[in-house]
Structure formats: structure tokens, C-alpha cells
Amino acid sequence: MLNLFLTGFVGLLIALGLRRPFIWVLLYLYVDILAPQKVSLGFLSSVPISLIAFVLAGSSWLFLDDKRDSRFTFRQVLLVLLLVYCGFTTMSADFPDAAAEKWAWVWKALVFAIFLPLTLRTRLRIEASVLVMGLSAGAIVIGGALKTLATGGGYNELKLFVNDNTGLYEGSIISCVSVAIIPLVLWLANHGSIFPPDRRARFYAYAQCFACLLIPVGTQARTGLLCLGLLGVMALRSVKRPMLFVAGAAVALVLAIPFLPKTYTDRMGTIQNHEADESASTRIAVWTWTLGYVQDHPLGGGFAAYLQDKITVQTRSVSGDGNTAAVSVDSMQDKARAFHSSYFEMLGEQGWPGLFLWLTLQISGVVQMEMLNRRWRRRYREAPVPANSWQAPLAMALQQAQLVYMCGSLFVGIAFQPFILMLVGLQCGLWSYLGRIEAAERSARPAGRPAPRLLRTGPASG
């Protein structure tokens, strides 16, 4: 039954795209996030549905879309440079076969991130993209949350739609992404126009946010806990009563602790004592090796350069109390351990130039969304009308999502995670769209005349 539903749903989106070609762009978002070809054991698993959706999305813009409002932004140029540089390092990679395997999906994720902003010409298209990304990731999150409530989950034990431990189906990655999408889900609940913000929309949004909070518990990924902490701190900026928010969060945490699985609290305890945890000690050893490696290879070793690492992992544990405490130090040799950090992933694979491009891409996104947030928040204060109400909250939501990602990526190698690159594409699209509106207002305004208080943001239809 599931196979028939997924096949029928994909077929319906393809058919609807014949009338509204932008739906093919949404189709690719859905396919690349949820991966129905992996979930289905039927027809979809036997056809290259991701490639088909990719081609349809590109063709919809290239042959059928209006390109008068399509603009290239600075960050899209950065993506192009990163794409070219990664292609160069792949050709000279230390492990050509493994590098080619990763390059096979990285180039597609980068190209789509470059392409997506060109299609986001209206508010409706931007909102539809946010909605599809939120619902697609939400399908994975809600399923995982239900299993967490039923079984308590466990590290590497929470089985989602598929059990291949890749993409959003990997525990640490879905923990990071589930926290990152919370601001976007809340934005849809408060400012959406496709599903107006009524009780039903808000009930679903709050339910999905609750599910997002359960995923770090179910996966028992320490990354999720750190991301939740950061999001809570950032929320203080937007809530009306910060002290009440802090008090409520503290009470909720105290009430939740007795219901948390013991395995979860034990694993979170290793954050403070990384020396007693082999996983954390391995990360530090790999990062140390990477810093030494780039001293001799400043341009990086290409994708999968970690396959050549050889490390010594030491763990330190204390047993007993007081004068009877005994310290035990264990040492083991290991090799070919992954970077477990996007920052060191970029440094080891793409060297200093790649890390510089990637950091510039991330930091410029935070800066641009802050600029949009401040400009449009000021405009809304000057002219508090619905047409000016959604821009600043969306910019803030995209900024918070990116900062959560940048926090989570400290401990997970997701520098080229397609979902995150889609968020970058959304940021570029919003920046271009609002910049085009502001430029049109300036050109239409007579010289020396102040800006009008009522600002139009263009048609919402796509």
C-alpha cells in the first residue's frame, strides 16, 4: 500500500508540473529529502527518480519559466567557485574511486543550490519551498518521534523509514536538521498563506516542533542537545517575555528529565567528560591528525581523504571515590576514521581554500539574513501592514536554522548535506527577491521624495 501511495504521489506531482512547471522544483525538494525511492520497495526503487526530478526541475526553468526576475547573487558565485574547486580536488584526490563516489552526489547538491534561487521569483514560490522542505523532513521526524515515544529509541537503534544510515536517516544528521527546521515550521504557522495560520495549522506546527524535540532523545545524539541549547538561546531574541520563556523552559526541562531514558542521560553526560568516551576521543584524535595533514597538503586531499588517517585514541576513566579513586588509561590504534566535523571535513578534503570558501558562504548567509531582518523589521514598524510582516521573521528563521546547522556541523561531517544547501538556496532566493523589490521601489520613487510608508511586495502568485 505504501508503495502504491508513494508512486501515485510522485506521479501526481509530475502531472501537475505539466500545468505549473515550478511544481517540478518542489518535486525535487521532496525526492531529495525524503528519498521515496529508498522507502518504496516497488516501482520507484527501480527507476532513477532523483535524476528524473533533477532534470524536470532544470527543464522547467530553462524552457518554461519567466527569467526576467532571475538574478545571480554573491553567494551563488561562491557556490560556483566551491563547485569548481571541489571538481579540481576530485581530479587530484588521494583516493580517486572513493572521491568520485562522493562527487557523484555533491555536484548535484551544489548545482541545485545554485539553481534554486533563480526560480524563487515570488513570495508564493519561496513559501512553497519552505513548506515542502518542512513537510518532507517532518515526515521523517514525526515517524522517529512516534518510535521514540513507543520504545525510547537508542543510539544507532532508532529505525526511521529506511535503515541505511545515510542522508537525513543518520541519527546525528536528523537530530541537527530536526532542530534547524523548528524556526521555519513556526514561521509557516504564523505567516503562511498556503495554509492560513488558523488553529489547525498551528496545532500541526506545534506538534511537529514537539516531534523535532523528541528526535535528539530518540537518536541519543549529543549533537542534537547542543543544537537545542543554541536554539533556545537564540529564541530569547524573538520572544516577547524572555524571562518567562527561560522560566518555562527550565520547568519543562525539570519535568522531562524523569521521563528520559537512562541511556540518554548517560550518553549526554559524556559531553562534560569526553576523555571517558571513545567516540569523543576519536574525534579529537582525527582533528589533530587533520591539522597535521594540511601542513603538508594545504590544498587538501580530495573527498574521502580521511581514509589514510592513522590515529592513537586514549580514553581515561575514573573508578572509586576520594582516596580510593583509581584512574585507568586505555590506548588503541585506529585508522580511516571519518572527520566527524564539517569544518575539519572541509579542511582535510578541500584544504585551506575550500574551507575559506565554505566559511565565507556560511558567514555571509548569517550577515545577509541579519541585514534583511533589520531592514524589514524597521519597515514593518513604520508601516504595520500584512504585506510587510513576513519578510523579517523569515529572514530570522533562516538565520537561526543556519546557525543551528553551523553548531551541529562542529561534530558531524555534513559540509555538503543537500538539505542544508537547499537552505542556502532559500536564503539566496529571499535576498534576491527582496533586493529586487527594494530596487524597484527606489527606481519608481522621484528624486528627493521619501519612501512611501505602505510598501508593496509584488504578487504572491507563482
PAVEX-271838 format. One line per field, with one value per residue (C-alpha): residue number from 0; x, y, z; chain. Coordinates in Angstrom, 3 decimals, decimal comma. Layout:
# residues N
mardo: c(NUM	...)
u: c(X	...)
v: c(Y	...)
w: c(Z	...)
lodren: c(A	...)
//
This chain:
# residues 462
mardo: c(0	1	2	3	4	5	6	7	8	9	10	11	12	13	14	15	16	17	18	19	20	21	22	23	24	25	26	27	28	29	30	31	32	33	34	35	36	37	38	39	40	41	42	43	44	45	46	47	48	49	50	51	52	53	54	55	56	57	58	59	60	61	62	63	64	65	66	67	68	69	70	71	72	73	74	75	76	77	78	79	80	81	82	83	84	85	86	87	88	89	90	91	92	93	94	95	96	97	98	99	100	101	102	103	104	105	106	107	108	109	110	111	112	113	114	115	116	117	118	119	120	121	122	123	124	125	126	127	128	129	130	131	132	133	134	135	136	137	138	139	140	141	142	143	144	145	146	147	148	149	150	151	152	153	154	155	156	157	158	159	160	161	162	163	164	165	166	167	168	169	170	171	172	173	174	175	176	177	178	179	180	181	182	183	184	185	186	187	188	189	190	191	192	193	194	195	196	197	198	199	200	201	202	203	204	205	206	207	208	209	210	211	212	213	214	215	216	217	218	219	220	221	222	223	224	225	226	227	228	229	230	231	232	233	234	235	236	237	238	239	240	241	242	243	244	245	246	247	248	249	250	251	252	253	254	255	256	257	258	259	260	261	262	263	264	265	266	267	268	269	270	271	272	273	274	275	276	277	278	279	280	281	282	283	284	285	286	287	288	289	290	291	292	293	294	295	296	297	298	299	300	301	302	303	304	305	306	307	308	309	310	311	312	313	314	315	316	317	318	319	320	321	322	323	324	325	326	327	328	329	330	331	332	333	334	335	336	337	338	339	340	341	342	343	344	345	346	347	348	349	350	351	352	353	354	355	356	357	358	359	360	361	362	363	364	365	366	367	368	369	370	371	372	373	374	375	376	377	378	379	380	381	382	383	384	385	386	387	388	389	390	391	392	393	394	395	396	397	398	399	400	401	402	403	404	405	406	407	408	409	410	411	412	413	414	415	416	417	418	419	420	421	422	423	424	425	426	427	428	429	430	431	432	433	434	435	436	437	438	439	440	441	442	443	444	445	446	447	448	449	450	451	452	453	454	455	456	457	458	459	460	461)
u: c(0,000	2,855	4,486	1,288	0,855	4,407	4,309	0,937	2,063	5,218	3,217	0,678	3,402	4,883	1,450	0,715	4,054	2,780	0,472	2,608	6,259	7,556	5,983	8,835	11,245	9,169	9,204	12,984	12,985	10,637	12,552	15,979	14,864	12,543	14,112	10,865	12,858	14,555	11,342	9,487	10,256	8,244	8,405	10,183	13,127	13,833	13,877	16,277	13,559	16,052	17,707	14,316	13,194	16,518	16,140	12,476	13,289	16,056	13,963	11,020	13,122	15,247	12,407	9,167	9,829	9,994	13,637	13,283	13,484	16,265	19,433	22,772	23,810	27,212	26,638	25,675	29,056	30,643	28,761	30,029	33,609	33,197	31,791	34,738	37,291	35,771	35,894	39,588	40,413	38,399	40,577	43,705	42,262	44,362	41,661	40,177	37,476	36,128	36,333	34,382	31,676	31,133	31,477	28,602	26,101	27,970	27,994	24,252	23,563	25,743	24,228	20,692	21,616	22,923	19,823	17,079	17,258	16,731	13,257	12,153	10,614	7,584	6,604	4,423	7,347	9,553	6,833	6,038	9,691	9,824	6,594	7,746	11,101	9,421	6,806	9,287	11,703	8,695	7,585	10,892	10,840	7,269	7,866	11,002	9,221	6,438	9,004	10,798	7,593	6,928	10,408	12,616	14,945	18,653	21,985	22,039	18,815	16,044	14,898	13,347	11,761	14,935	17,857	20,832	22,303	22,801	21,417	18,690	18,260	21,515	20,942	23,216	22,212	18,458	18,968	20,649	18,145	15,102	16,172	17,097	13,629	11,774	12,051	10,811	7,836	6,888	7,212	4,772	2,363	2,389	2,898	1,938	-0,525	-0,807	-2,209	-3,524	-2,393	-5,550	-5,904	-5,385	-2,174	-0,789	-1,746	0,143	3,118	3,394	3,000	5,816	8,011	7,389	8,369	11,543	12,404	11,988	14,388	17,583	16,206	15,362	18,690	20,637	22,902	24,788	24,753	21,001	21,302	23,845	21,657	18,631	20,624	21,691	18,171	16,857	19,376	18,527	14,811	15,348	15,774	12,318	10,080	8,060	8,803	12,351	12,344	9,046	10,437	13,536	11,424	9,072	11,980	13,590	10,353	9,780	13,325	12,917	9,614	11,034	14,191	12,405	10,886	14,162	15,722	18,718	20,798	20,122	21,168	24,261	25,299	24,696	26,916	29,911	29,755	31,480	33,927	34,980	38,096	35,918	34,098	35,818	33,712	34,611	38,282	38,376	37,053	39,794	42,453	41,164	41,032	44,621	45,664	43,864	45,727	48,995	47,926	47,119	50,536	51,955	48,835	47,405	45,077	43,560	43,454	40,100	36,958	37,494	40,999	40,336	40,851	44,591	44,475	46,166	45,420	46,005	42,928	43,284	40,383	40,607	38,162	37,979	36,597	36,001	35,784	38,138	41,407	40,346	39,815	41,686	42,461	42,523	44,012	43,420	45,113	44,181	45,256	42,736	42,701	40,418	38,118	35,823	36,346	33,150	33,135	32,161	34,947	37,639	35,929	36,390	39,934	41,095	39,336	39,411	42,315	42,516	40,975	37,934	37,490	37,716	35,041	32,758	33,130	32,560	29,385	28,100	29,077	27,782	24,421	24,192	25,106	22,673	19,756	20,562	20,517	17,139	15,749	16,707	15,597	12,203	11,535	12,097	9,770	7,069	7,334	6,912	4,045	2,497	0,506	0,355	2,357	5,371	5,011	6,517	9,939	11,833	10,546	11,516	14,999	15,389	14,105	16,576	19,374	18,534	18,340	21,785	23,323	21,896	23,485	26,826	26,682	25,714	28,279	31,035	30,560	29,052	30,572	27,723	29,502	27,672	24,414	21,791	19,104	21,443	22,432	18,717	18,508	21,376	19,419	16,365	18,457	19,845	16,333	14,922	17,869	17,433	13,630	13,562	16,514	14,642	11,594	13,687	15,458	12,112	10,839	13,931	13,721	9,984	10,399	11,031	14,367	14,317	10,999	10,848	9,992	6,273	5,051	2,975	5,318	4,118	5,947	4,728	2,232	2,103	1,098	3,682)
v: c(0,000	2,356	1,628	2,498	5,737	6,936	6,047	7,731	10,848	11,247	10,631	13,273	15,872	15,108	15,506	18,768	20,096	19,999	22,874	24,550	23,733	25,081	22,033	20,028	22,075	21,169	17,546	17,513	19,004	16,238	13,433	14,549	14,989	12,059	9,684	7,803	5,538	4,137	3,923	2,143	-1,454	-1,240	0,711	3,816	1,772	0,564	3,932	6,895	9,110	11,585	12,128	12,436	15,066	16,900	17,051	18,096	20,866	22,238	21,975	23,759	26,882	26,607	26,173	27,222	29,805	33,611	34,562	38,351	38,337	35,765	37,247	35,796	36,713	36,897	33,678	31,827	32,884	31,397	28,158	28,108	28,645	25,892	23,568	24,222	23,848	20,566	19,297	20,182	18,398	15,367	15,008	15,028	13,180	10,815	8,147	8,660	5,980	6,995	10,672	10,054	8,282	11,308	13,762	11,961	13,470	16,563	18,229	17,708	19,221	22,243	22,753	22,642	25,163	27,464	26,883	27,117	30,919	31,533	30,016	31,804	34,845	35,314	35,030	32,044	30,123	30,908	29,838	26,694	25,669	26,206	24,236	21,252	21,122	21,323	18,680	16,306	16,444	16,399	13,037	11,534	13,428	12,516	8,834	8,898	10,754	8,173	5,395	7,337	7,588	3,884	2,448	5,207	4,957	4,415	5,309	3,780	1,944	4,348	2,930	5,534	4,926	3,282	1,731	2,702	5,335	7,912	11,380	12,521	8,934	9,103	9,850	12,857	14,468	14,186	15,463	18,599	19,114	18,479	21,326	23,567	23,363	24,405	28,154	27,546	25,485	28,220	30,831	28,878	28,633	32,398	33,852	31,169	31,931	28,491	27,148	30,231	30,438	29,130	26,676	23,621	24,944	25,989	22,672	20,743	23,114	22,783	19,007	18,839	21,051	18,680	15,786	17,676	17,963	14,208	13,256	14,124	11,951	9,063	9,139	9,919	12,138	14,680	16,978	17,429	18,534	21,226	22,411	22,627	24,683	27,134	27,448	28,161	30,969	32,465	32,292	34,856	37,454	36,978	36,058	38,854	37,855	36,422	35,781	33,944	31,892	30,957	30,014	27,920	26,146	25,386	23,969	21,876	20,501	19,568	17,841	15,997	14,592	11,782	10,546	10,477	7,034	6,336	5,516	9,044	10,816	8,613	9,441	13,172	13,021	12,234	15,805	17,033	14,125	13,413	11,546	8,716	8,357	6,574	8,343	11,822	10,899	9,566	12,868	14,833	12,442	12,732	16,527	16,583	14,356	16,649	19,730	17,889	16,617	20,060	21,348	19,172	19,268	22,820	22,179	19,123	15,520	15,476	13,684	10,731	11,916	10,563	7,024	7,471	8,672	6,653	7,718	6,734	7,004	7,297	7,103	7,962	6,660	7,057	4,400	4,792	7,958	10,128	8,499	5,171	6,587	4,769	6,238	3,876	4,930	2,785	3,263	1,848	2,285	3,122	4,230	5,505	7,281	9,945	13,618	13,907	17,670	19,726	22,195	19,539	17,735	20,844	21,387	17,818	17,287	20,753	22,357	25,968	27,404	25,141	25,880	29,622	29,418	27,332	29,578	32,670	31,057	30,330	33,599	35,744	33,977	34,892	38,501	38,815	37,401	39,799	42,719	41,639	41,096	44,580	46,388	44,753	44,846	48,593	48,853	46,938	49,284	52,230	50,624	47,755	46,132	42,399	42,967	43,962	41,398	38,156	39,143	39,841	36,715	34,514	36,030	35,387	31,810	31,086	32,652	30,562	27,404	28,107	28,860	25,605	23,836	25,556	24,404	20,834	20,604	21,092	17,417	15,941	15,813	17,435	20,207	19,261	17,950	18,586	19,783	22,458	23,547	23,919	26,294	28,259	28,385	29,681	32,396	33,449	33,454	35,612	38,011	38,356	38,689	41,375	43,181	43,314	44,802	47,425	48,339	48,709	50,994	53,183	53,496	54,298	56,987	60,542	62,024	63,663	62,115	59,978	56,305	55,506	54,127	51,405	49,005	46,538	43,242	42,129	39,446	36,268	34,026	31,706)
w: c(0,000	0,850	-2,492	-4,355	-2,388	-2,966	-6,651	-7,086	-5,218	-7,299	-10,472	-9,404	-8,864	-12,275	-13,884	-12,032	-13,228	-16,794	-15,853	-13,180	-14,015	-10,686	-9,053	-10,572	-8,455	-5,404	-6,575	-6,477	-2,973	-1,840	-3,550	-2,382	1,244	1,838	-0,742	-1,571	-3,873	-0,751	1,260	-1,531	-2,417	-5,599	-8,849	-7,511	-6,287	-9,811	-11,615	-11,192	-9,752	-8,252	-11,631	-13,332	-10,810	-11,210	-14,995	-14,793	-12,296	-14,505	-17,643	-16,011	-15,547	-18,674	-21,173	-19,474	-16,780	-16,976	-16,453	-16,299	-12,481	-12,216	-10,715	-9,635	-6,107	-4,468	-2,568	-5,733	-7,138	-4,011	-4,664	-8,245	-7,064	-4,475	-7,146	-9,467	-6,697	-5,478	-9,060	-9,185	-5,917	-7,037	-10,142	-7,969	-4,957	-2,872	-3,268	-6,764	-6,606	-3,194	-4,164	-7,363	-5,386	-3,131	-6,011	-7,766	-5,315	-4,107	-7,526	-7,871	-4,446	-5,248	-8,694	-7,292	-4,576	-7,333	-9,445	-6,797	-6,209	-9,922	-9,648	-6,446	-8,129	-5,835	-2,224	-3,056	-4,518	-1,535	0,881	-1,107	-0,969	2,801	3,169	1,102	2,872	6,275	5,495	3,826	6,741	9,077	7,712	8,853	12,143	13,094	12,368	14,510	17,312	17,452	17,717	20,452	22,468	21,957	22,555	23,949	20,958	21,421	19,870	16,360	17,250	16,159	12,833	10,563	7,150	5,879	7,714	5,551	7,893	5,132	4,473	6,837	8,012	10,001	13,692	14,227	10,928	11,513	15,071	13,728	10,899	13,107	15,396	12,459	10,877	14,062	13,269	9,718	10,908	13,357	10,604	8,447	11,390	11,917	8,434	5,926	3,135	1,528	4,796	6,634	10,264	11,912	14,793	12,621	11,077	14,443	16,061	13,384	13,600	17,369	17,105	14,547	16,735	19,648	17,396	16,458	20,151	20,589	17,794	19,741	22,546	20,241	18,398	21,596	19,509	21,592	18,582	18,967	22,582	21,684	18,807	21,111	23,589	20,901	19,504	22,996	23,429	20,020	20,795	23,556	20,833	19,357	22,302	23,910	27,519	27,700	31,444	31,270	28,366	30,373	33,389	31,272	29,552	32,918	34,321	31,182	31,423	35,100	34,365	31,352	32,987	34,913	31,638	29,695	29,100	31,336	28,278	27,023	30,229	30,499	26,947	27,399	30,473	28,260	26,871	30,028	30,200	26,642	27,789	29,092	25,782	22,910	20,244	21,507	21,961	18,410	17,063	18,784	17,519	13,929	14,152	15,399	12,501	10,034	11,264	10,741	7,320	5,863	6,874	4,094	1,868	2,084	-0,870	0,801	-0,283	-2,061	-0,955	1,424	2,355	5,865	4,571	5,100	8,702	11,433	14,980	18,579	20,761	24,524	26,950	30,620	33,234	37,000	39,332	43,040	45,157	47,142	48,214	46,730	43,232	40,510	37,093	34,140	30,786	27,730	24,381	20,996	17,406	14,710	11,086	8,334	10,771	9,330	10,207	12,331	11,749	8,726	9,461	9,521	6,646	4,502	5,758	5,187	1,859	0,287	2,136	3,225	0,008	0,293	3,987	3,257	0,540	2,742	5,786	3,651	2,296	5,797	7,466	4,597	4,931	8,603	7,780	4,881	6,851	9,700	7,263	5,863	9,335	10,497	7,334	7,082	10,804	10,656	7,673	9,474	12,437	10,074	8,146	10,179	7,373	6,456	3,268	5,385	8,172	6,847	5,494	8,734	10,562	7,591	7,448	11,180	10,847	8,023	10,043	13,114	11,004	9,586	12,971	14,339	11,386	11,982	15,602	14,749	11,964	14,535	15,375	12,196	8,716	6,774	4,878	1,672	3,156	0,410	2,838	4,206	0,714	-0,021	2,943	1,408	-1,845	0,029	1,627	-1,750	-3,223	-0,410	-0,636	-4,411	-4,249	-1,563	-3,139	-6,433	-4,687	-2,927	-6,178	-7,975	-5,216	-5,432	-9,204	-9,117	-6,459	-7,714	-6,726	-3,307	-2,349	0,839	0,655	0,893	4,196	2,554	0,781	-1,789	-2,132	-5,505	-6,431	-4,374	-7,237	-8,723)
lodren: c(A	A	A	A	A	A	A	A	A	A	A	A	A	A	A	A	A	A	A	A	A	A	A	A	A	A	A	A	A	A	A	A	A	A	A	A	A	A	A	A	A	A	A	A	A	A	A	A	A	A	A	A	A	A	A	A	A	A	A	A	A	A	A	A	A	A	A	A	A	A	A	A	A	A	A	A	A	A	A	A	A	A	A	A	A	A	A	A	A	A	A	A	A	A	A	A	A	A	A	A	A	A	A	A	A	A	A	A	A	A	A	A	A	A	A	A	A	A	A	A	A	A	A	A	A	A	A	A	A	A	A	A	A	A	A	A	A	A	A	A	A	A	A	A	A	A	A	A	A	A	A	A	A	A	A	A	A	A	A	A	A	A	A	A	A	A	A	A	A	A	A	A	A	A	A	A	A	A	A	A	A	A	A	A	A	A	A	A	A	A	A	A	A	A	A	A	A	A	A	A	A	A	A	A	A	A	A	A	A	A	A	A	A	A	A	A	A	A	A	A	A	A	A	A	A	A	A	A	A	A	A	A	A	A	A	A	A	A	A	A	A	A	A	A	A	A	A	A	A	A	A	A	A	A	A	A	A	A	A	A	A	A	A	A	A	A	A	A	A	A	A	A	A	A	A	A	A	A	A	A	A	A	A	A	A	A	A	A	A	A	A	A	A	A	A	A	A	A	A	A	A	A	A	A	A	A	A	A	A	A	A	A	A	A	A	A	A	A	A	A	A	A	A	A	A	A	A	A	A	A	A	A	A	A	A	A	A	A	A	A	A	A	A	A	A	A	A	A	A	A	A	A	A	A	A	A	A	A	A	A	A	A	A	A	A	A	A	A	A	A	A	A	A	A	A	A	A	A	A	A	A	A	A	A	A	A	A	A	A	A	A	A	A	A	A	A	A	A	A	A	A	A	A	A	A	A	A	A	A	A	A	A	A	A	A	A	A	A	A	A	A	A	A	A	A	A	A	A	A	A	A	A	A	A	A	A	A	A	A	A	A	A	A	A	A	A	A	A	A	A	A	A	A	A	A	A	A	A	A	A	A	A)
//
